[in-house]
């Protein structure tokens, strides 16, 4: 199965309900439902992993 973050012709997808942004210190995520944020993370993948873990908590 193809990783949905790496679909041809598309940029990397944000996890459902989260916005992943590049910031001067690295990357952060924002929960769209309540505005919580976390980061900075050293890579986009690290921010995505953290957001996905937060979404399952």
PDB file with one MODEL, atoms N, CA, C and O in Angstrom:
MODEL        1
ATOM      1  N   UNK A   1       0.855  -1.184   0.000  1.00  0.00           N
ATOM      2  CA  UNK A   1       0.000   0.000   0.000  1.00  0.00           C
ATOM      3  C   UNK A   1       0.893   1.236   0.000  1.00  0.00           C
ATOM      4  O   UNK A   1       1.915   1.274   0.685  1.00  0.00           O
ATOM      5  N   UNK A   2       0.508   2.222  -0.756  1.00  0.00           N
ATOM      6  CA  UNK A   2       1.261   3.469  -0.858  1.00  0.00           C
ATOM      7  C   UNK A   2       1.012   4.332   0.368  1.00  0.00           C
ATOM      8  O   UNK A   2      -0.120   4.459   0.833  1.00  0.00           O
ATOM      9  N   UNK A   3       2.079   4.920   0.882  1.00  0.00           N
ATOM     10  CA  UNK A   3       1.950   5.860   1.991  1.00  0.00           C
ATOM     11  C   UNK A   3       1.202   7.079   1.468  1.00  0.00           C
ATOM     12  O   UNK A   3       1.666   7.704   0.515  1.00  0.00           O
ATOM     13  N   UNK A   4       0.059   7.444   2.055  1.00  0.00           N
ATOM     14  CA  UNK A   4      -0.724   8.577   1.539  1.00  0.00           C
ATOM     15  C   UNK A   4       0.023   9.892   1.613  1.00  0.00           C
ATOM     16  O   UNK A   4      -0.364  10.849   0.943  1.00  0.00           O
ATOM     17  N   UNK A   5       1.087   9.973   2.411  1.00  0.00           N
ATOM     18  CA  UNK A   5       1.866  11.204   2.481  1.00  0.00           C
ATOM     19  C   UNK A   5       2.756  11.363   1.258  1.00  0.00           C
ATOM     20  O   UNK A   5       3.366  12.417   1.077  1.00  0.00           O
ATOM     21  N   UNK A   6       2.842  10.332   0.410  1.00  0.00           N
ATOM     22  CA  UNK A   6       3.751  10.379  -0.726  1.00  0.00           C
ATOM     23  C   UNK A   6       3.058  10.007  -2.039  1.00  0.00           C
ATOM     24  O   UNK A   6       3.638   9.307  -2.869  1.00  0.00           O
ATOM     25  N   UNK A   7       1.838  10.466  -2.227  1.00  0.00           N
ATOM     26  CA  UNK A   7       1.114  10.187  -3.454  1.00  0.00           C
ATOM     27  C   UNK A   7       1.726  10.962  -4.612  1.00  0.00           C
ATOM     28  O   UNK A   7       2.013  12.150  -4.465  1.00  0.00           O
ATOM     29  N   UNK A   8       1.932  10.329  -5.749  1.00  0.00           N
ATOM     30  CA  UNK A   8       2.502  11.041  -6.899  1.00  0.00           C
ATOM     31  C   UNK A   8       1.635  12.230  -7.290  1.00  0.00           C
ATOM     32  O   UNK A   8       0.409  12.128  -7.343  1.00  0.00           O
ATOM     33  N   UNK A   9       2.275  13.342  -7.560  1.00  0.00           N
ATOM     34  CA  UNK A   9       1.538  14.526  -7.994  1.00  0.00           C
ATOM     35  C   UNK A   9       0.942  15.333  -6.868  1.00  0.00           C
ATOM     36  O   UNK A   9       0.293  16.351  -7.109  1.00  0.00           O
ATOM     37  N   UNK A  10       1.151  14.897  -5.641  1.00  0.00           N
ATOM     38  CA  UNK A  10       0.592  15.592  -4.489  1.00  0.00           C
ATOM     39  C   UNK A  10       1.716  15.905  -3.512  1.00  0.00           C
ATOM     40  O   UNK A  10       2.698  15.168  -3.425  1.00  0.00           O
ATOM     41  N   UNK A  11       1.569  16.982  -2.792  1.00  0.00           N
ATOM     42  CA  UNK A  11       2.488  17.257  -1.702  1.00  0.00           C
ATOM     43  C   UNK A  11       2.157  16.327  -0.552  1.00  0.00           C
ATOM     44  O   UNK A  11       1.148  15.622  -0.589  1.00  0.00           O
ATOM     45  N   UNK A  12       2.993  16.322   0.459  1.00  0.00           N
ATOM     46  CA  UNK A  12       2.709  15.454   1.605  1.00  0.00           C
ATOM     47  C   UNK A  12       1.416  15.886   2.292  1.00  0.00           C
ATOM     48  O   UNK A  12       1.168  17.079   2.466  1.00  0.00           O
ATOM     49  N   UNK A  13       0.611  14.930   2.673  1.00  0.00           N
ATOM     50  CA  UNK A  13      -0.681  15.209   3.287  1.00  0.00           C
ATOM     51  C   UNK A  13      -0.529  15.408   4.792  1.00  0.00           C
ATOM     52  O   UNK A  13       0.268  14.729   5.439  1.00  0.00           O
ATOM     53  N   UNK A  14      -1.292  16.333   5.336  1.00  0.00           N
ATOM     54  CA  UNK A  14      -1.341  16.507   6.782  1.00  0.00           C
ATOM     55  C   UNK A  14      -2.267  15.444   7.359  1.00  0.00           C
ATOM     56  O   UNK A  14      -3.228  15.045   6.700  1.00  0.00           O
ATOM     57  N   UNK A  15      -2.000  14.981   8.565  1.00  0.00           N
ATOM     58  CA  UNK A  15      -2.935  14.038   9.198  1.00  0.00           C
ATOM     59  C   UNK A  15      -4.313  14.685   9.340  1.00  0.00           C
ATOM     60  O   UNK A  15      -4.417  15.903   9.486  1.00  0.00           O
ATOM     61  N   UNK A  16      -5.365  13.871   9.297  1.00  0.00           N
ATOM     62  CA  UNK A  16      -6.727  14.396   9.425  1.00  0.00           C
ATOM     63  C   UNK A  16      -6.850  15.225  10.696  1.00  0.00           C
ATOM     64  O   UNK A  16      -6.502  14.769  11.785  1.00  0.00           O
ATOM     65  N   UNK A  17      -7.347  16.443  10.545  1.00  0.00           N
ATOM     66  CA  UNK A  17      -7.598  17.311  11.679  1.00  0.00           C
ATOM     67  C   UNK A  17      -6.404  18.113  12.154  1.00  0.00           C
ATOM     68  O   UNK A  17      -6.492  18.822  13.157  1.00  0.00           O
ATOM     69  N   UNK A  18      -5.285  18.011  11.445  1.00  0.00           N
ATOM     70  CA  UNK A  18      -4.070  18.711  11.859  1.00  0.00           C
ATOM     71  C   UNK A  18      -3.485  19.505  10.705  1.00  0.00           C
ATOM     72  O   UNK A  18      -3.638  19.140   9.539  1.00  0.00           O
ATOM     73  N   UNK A  19      -2.813  20.595  11.048  1.00  0.00           N
ATOM     74  CA  UNK A  19      -2.075  21.399  10.092  1.00  0.00           C
ATOM     75  C   UNK A  19      -0.605  21.286  10.462  1.00  0.00           C
ATOM     76  O   UNK A  19      -0.234  21.563  11.602  1.00  0.00           O
ATOM     77  N   UNK A  20       0.237  20.885   9.519  1.00  0.00           N
ATOM     78  CA  UNK A  20       1.678  20.814   9.723  1.00  0.00           C
ATOM     79  C   UNK A  20       2.285  22.030   9.031  1.00  0.00           C
ATOM     80  O   UNK A  20       2.043  22.259   7.846  1.00  0.00           O
ATOM     81  N   UNK A  21       3.073  22.809   9.770  1.00  0.00           N
ATOM     82  CA  UNK A  21       3.663  24.024   9.228  1.00  0.00           C
ATOM     83  C   UNK A  21       5.163  24.043   9.459  1.00  0.00           C
ATOM     84  O   UNK A  21       5.659  23.553  10.474  1.00  0.00           O
ATOM     85  N   UNK A  22       5.877  24.616   8.500  1.00  0.00           N
ATOM     86  CA  UNK A  22       7.299  24.858   8.697  1.00  0.00           C
ATOM     87  C   UNK A  22       7.447  26.186   9.421  1.00  0.00           C
ATOM     88  O   UNK A  22       6.853  27.188   9.025  1.00  0.00           O
ATOM     89  N   UNK A  23       8.240  26.188  10.480  1.00  0.00           N
ATOM     90  CA  UNK A  23       8.515  27.390  11.262  1.00  0.00           C
ATOM     91  C   UNK A  23      10.029  27.569  11.319  1.00  0.00           C
ATOM     92  O   UNK A  23      10.763  26.640  10.984  1.00  0.00           O
ATOM     93  N   UNK A  24      10.513  28.732  11.732  1.00  0.00           N
ATOM     94  CA  UNK A  24      11.965  28.952  11.737  1.00  0.00           C
ATOM     95  C   UNK A  24      12.763  27.883  12.501  1.00  0.00           C
ATOM     96  O   UNK A  24      13.898  27.580  12.133  1.00  0.00           O
ATOM     97  N   UNK A  25      12.180  27.318  13.550  1.00  0.00           N
ATOM     98  CA  UNK A  25      12.880  26.338  14.367  1.00  0.00           C
ATOM     99  C   UNK A  25      12.742  24.907  13.845  1.00  0.00           C
ATOM    100  O   UNK A  25      13.402  24.008  14.366  1.00  0.00           O
ATOM    101  N   UNK A  26      11.909  24.669  12.839  1.00  0.00           N
ATOM    102  CA  UNK A  26      11.660  23.320  12.319  1.00  0.00           C
ATOM    103  C   UNK A  26      10.228  23.211  11.818  1.00  0.00           C
ATOM    104  O   UNK A  26       9.827  23.933  10.905  1.00  0.00           O
ATOM    105  N   UNK A  27       9.454  22.303  12.419  1.00  0.00           N
ATOM    106  CA  UNK A  27       8.051  22.090  12.043  1.00  0.00           C
ATOM    107  C   UNK A  27       7.200  22.014  13.297  1.00  0.00           C
ATOM    108  O   UNK A  27       7.678  21.634  14.366  1.00  0.00           O
ATOM    109  N   UNK A  28       5.940  22.378  13.155  1.00  0.00           N
ATOM    110  CA  UNK A  28       4.996  22.230  14.262  1.00  0.00           C
ATOM    111  C   UNK A  28       3.664  21.762  13.711  1.00  0.00           C
ATOM    112  O   UNK A  28       3.394  21.888  12.517  1.00  0.00           O
ATOM    113  N   UNK A  29       2.829  21.219  14.595  1.00  0.00           N
ATOM    114  CA  UNK A  29       1.468  20.893  14.193  1.00  0.00           C
ATOM    115  C   UNK A  29       0.500  21.725  15.006  1.00  0.00           C
ATOM    116  O   UNK A  29       0.790  22.146  16.126  1.00  0.00           O
ATOM    117  N   UNK A  30      -0.668  21.951  14.405  1.00  0.00           N
ATOM    118  CA  UNK A  30      -1.784  22.628  15.056  1.00  0.00           C
ATOM    119  C   UNK A  30      -3.013  21.752  14.894  1.00  0.00           C
ATOM    120  O   UNK A  30      -3.338  21.319  13.788  1.00  0.00           O
ATOM    121  N   UNK A  31      -3.696  21.492  16.006  1.00  0.00           N
ATOM    122  CA  UNK A  31      -4.955  20.741  15.959  1.00  0.00           C
ATOM    123  C   UNK A  31      -6.046  21.693  15.487  1.00  0.00           C
ATOM    124  O   UNK A  31      -6.300  22.717  16.122  1.00  0.00           O
ATOM    125  N   UNK A  32      -6.685  21.358  14.381  1.00  0.00           N
ATOM    126  CA  UNK A  32      -7.703  22.247  13.807  1.00  0.00           C
ATOM    127  C   UNK A  32      -8.939  22.375  14.716  1.00  0.00           C
ATOM    128  O   UNK A  32      -9.615  23.403  14.688  1.00  0.00           O
ATOM    129  N   UNK A  33      -9.237  21.358  15.510  1.00  0.00           N
ATOM    130  CA  UNK A  33     -10.443  21.369  16.332  1.00  0.00           C
ATOM    131  C   UNK A  33     -10.347  22.330  17.508  1.00  0.00           C
ATOM    132  O   UNK A  33     -11.321  23.004  17.845  1.00  0.00           O
ATOM    133  N   UNK A  34      -9.165  22.396  18.137  1.00  0.00           N
ATOM    134  CA  UNK A  34      -9.084  23.217  19.347  1.00  0.00           C
ATOM    135  C   UNK A  34      -7.893  24.170  19.395  1.00  0.00           C
ATOM    136  O   UNK A  34      -7.702  24.865  20.392  1.00  0.00           O
ATOM    137  N   UNK A  35      -7.093  24.213  18.337  1.00  0.00           N
ATOM    138  CA  UNK A  35      -6.003  25.169  18.261  1.00  0.00           C
ATOM    139  C   UNK A  35      -4.737  24.801  19.012  1.00  0.00           C
ATOM    140  O   UNK A  35      -3.784  25.580  19.031  1.00  0.00           O
ATOM    141  N   UNK A  36      -4.708  23.602  19.646  1.00  0.00           N
ATOM    142  CA  UNK A  36      -3.479  23.194  20.332  1.00  0.00           C
ATOM    143  C   UNK A  36      -2.348  23.077  19.331  1.00  0.00           C
ATOM    144  O   UNK A  36      -2.563  22.728  18.170  1.00  0.00           O
ATOM    145  N   UNK A  37      -1.133  23.372  19.793  1.00  0.00           N
ATOM    146  CA  UNK A  37       0.042  23.232  18.943  1.00  0.00           C
ATOM    147  C   UNK A  37       1.103  22.432  19.685  1.00  0.00           C
ATOM    148  O   UNK A  37       1.081  22.328  20.912  1.00  0.00           O
ATOM    149  N   UNK A  38       2.035  21.866  18.917  1.00  0.00           N
ATOM    150  CA  UNK A  38       3.201  21.190  19.492  1.00  0.00           C
ATOM    151  C   UNK A  38       4.370  21.396  18.549  1.00  0.00           C
ATOM    152  O   UNK A  38       4.193  21.529  17.338  1.00  0.00           O
ATOM    153  N   UNK A  39       5.542  21.421  19.106  1.00  0.00           N
ATOM    154  CA  UNK A  39       6.753  21.584  18.334  1.00  0.00           C
ATOM    155  C   UNK A  39       7.619  22.647  18.969  1.00  0.00           C
ATOM    156  O   UNK A  39       7.257  23.191  20.012  1.00  0.00           O
ATOM    157  N   UNK A  40       8.715  22.946  18.390  1.00  0.00           N
ATOM    158  CA  UNK A  40       9.132  22.535  17.050  1.00  0.00           C
ATOM    159  C   UNK A  40       9.722  21.129  17.034  1.00  0.00           C
ATOM    160  O   UNK A  40      10.266  20.644  18.025  1.00  0.00           O
ATOM    161  N   UNK A  41       9.594  20.497  15.878  1.00  0.00           N
ATOM    162  CA  UNK A  41      10.160  19.184  15.611  1.00  0.00           C
ATOM    163  C   UNK A  41      11.254  19.353  14.565  1.00  0.00           C
ATOM    164  O   UNK A  41      11.187  20.266  13.742  1.00  0.00           O
ATOM    165  N   UNK A  42      12.262  18.482  14.587  1.00  0.00           N
ATOM    166  CA  UNK A  42      13.382  18.657  13.666  1.00  0.00           C
ATOM    167  C   UNK A  42      13.057  18.362  12.205  1.00  0.00           C
ATOM    168  O   UNK A  42      13.775  18.802  11.307  1.00  0.00           O
ATOM    169  N   UNK A  43      11.976  17.616  11.962  1.00  0.00           N
ATOM    170  CA  UNK A  43      11.607  17.274  10.588  1.00  0.00           C
ATOM    171  C   UNK A  43      10.094  17.246  10.447  1.00  0.00           C
ATOM    172  O   UNK A  43       9.368  17.162  11.438  1.00  0.00           O
ATOM    173  N   UNK A  44       9.626  17.318   9.206  1.00  0.00           N
ATOM    174  CA  UNK A  44       8.191  17.224   8.944  1.00  0.00           C
ATOM    175  C   UNK A  44       7.665  15.868   9.370  1.00  0.00           C
ATOM    176  O   UNK A  44       6.585  15.768   9.953  1.00  0.00           O
ATOM    177  N   UNK A  45       8.432  14.818   9.078  1.00  0.00           N
ATOM    178  CA  UNK A  45       8.013  13.467   9.460  1.00  0.00           C
ATOM    179  C   UNK A  45       7.833  13.344  10.968  1.00  0.00           C
ATOM    180  O   UNK A  45       6.889  12.697  11.422  1.00  0.00           O
ATOM    181  N   UNK A  46       8.719  13.949  11.750  1.00  0.00           N
ATOM    182  CA  UNK A  46       8.592  13.906  13.206  1.00  0.00           C
ATOM    183  C   UNK A  46       7.323  14.634  13.661  1.00  0.00           C
ATOM    184  O   UNK A  46       6.644  14.179  14.580  1.00  0.00           O
ATOM    185  N   UNK A  47       7.005  15.755  13.025  1.00  0.00           N
ATOM    186  CA  UNK A  47       5.780  16.488  13.368  1.00  0.00           C
ATOM    187  C   UNK A  47       4.540  15.672  13.008  1.00  0.00           C
ATOM    188  O   UNK A  47       3.575  15.627  13.771  1.00  0.00           O
ATOM    189  N   UNK A  48       4.571  15.027  11.838  1.00  0.00           N
ATOM    190  CA  UNK A  48       3.440  14.190  11.409  1.00  0.00           C
ATOM    191  C   UNK A  48       3.264  13.021  12.383  1.00  0.00           C
ATOM    192  O   UNK A  48       2.144  12.722  12.798  1.00  0.00           O
ATOM    193  N   UNK A  49       4.354  12.368  12.744  1.00  0.00           N
ATOM    194  CA  UNK A  49       4.262  11.245  13.682  1.00  0.00           C
ATOM    195  C   UNK A  49       3.658  11.686  15.014  1.00  0.00           C
ATOM    196  O   UNK A  49       2.825  10.983  15.587  1.00  0.00           O
ATOM    197  N   UNK A  50       4.078  12.848  15.500  1.00  0.00           N
ATOM    198  CA  UNK A  50       3.553  13.357  16.763  1.00  0.00           C
ATOM    199  C   UNK A  50       2.059  13.694  16.650  1.00  0.00           C
ATOM    200  O   UNK A  50       1.281  13.385  17.552  1.00  0.00           O
ATOM    201  N   UNK A  51       1.668  14.322  15.550  1.00  0.00           N
ATOM    202  CA  UNK A  51       0.252  14.660  15.348  1.00  0.00           C
ATOM    203  C   UNK A  51      -0.597  13.394  15.256  1.00  0.00           C
ATOM    204  O   UNK A  51      -1.689  13.331  15.821  1.00  0.00           O
ATOM    205  N   UNK A  52      -0.099  12.399  14.552  1.00  0.00           N
ATOM    206  CA  UNK A  52      -0.847  11.142  14.437  1.00  0.00           C
ATOM    207  C   UNK A  52      -0.981  10.482  15.808  1.00  0.00           C
ATOM    208  O   UNK A  52      -2.043   9.949  16.129  1.00  0.00           O
ATOM    209  N   UNK A  53       0.065  10.509  16.614  1.00  0.00           N
ATOM    210  CA  UNK A  53       0.003   9.937  17.952  1.00  0.00           C
ATOM    211  C   UNK A  53      -0.975  10.722  18.826  1.00  0.00           C
ATOM    212  O   UNK A  53      -1.713  10.132  19.615  1.00  0.00           O
ATOM    213  N   UNK A  54      -0.984  12.042  18.690  1.00  0.00           N
ATOM    214  CA  UNK A  54      -1.917  12.875  19.450  1.00  0.00           C
ATOM    215  C   UNK A  54      -3.352  12.560  19.054  1.00  0.00           C
ATOM    216  O   UNK A  54      -4.243  12.532  19.903  1.00  0.00           O
ATOM    217  N   UNK A  55      -3.572  12.326  17.786  1.00  0.00           N
ATOM    218  CA  UNK A  55      -4.924  12.046  17.298  1.00  0.00           C
ATOM    219  C   UNK A  55      -5.477  10.717  17.751  1.00  0.00           C
ATOM    220  O   UNK A  55      -6.688  10.503  17.705  1.00  0.00           O
ATOM    221  N   UNK A  56      -4.617   9.823  18.185  1.00  0.00           N
ATOM    222  CA  UNK A  56      -5.091   8.515  18.651  1.00  0.00           C
ATOM    223  C   UNK A  56      -5.151   8.445  20.164  1.00  0.00           C
ATOM    224  O   UNK A  56      -5.578   7.437  20.727  1.00  0.00           O
ATOM    225  N   UNK A  57      -4.720   9.524  20.833  1.00  0.00           N
ATOM    226  CA  UNK A  57      -4.698   9.533  22.301  1.00  0.00           C
ATOM    227  C   UNK A  57      -6.083   9.746  22.863  1.00  0.00           C
ATOM    228  O   UNK A  57      -6.256   9.783  24.081  1.00  0.00           O
TER     229      UNK A  57
ENDMDL
END
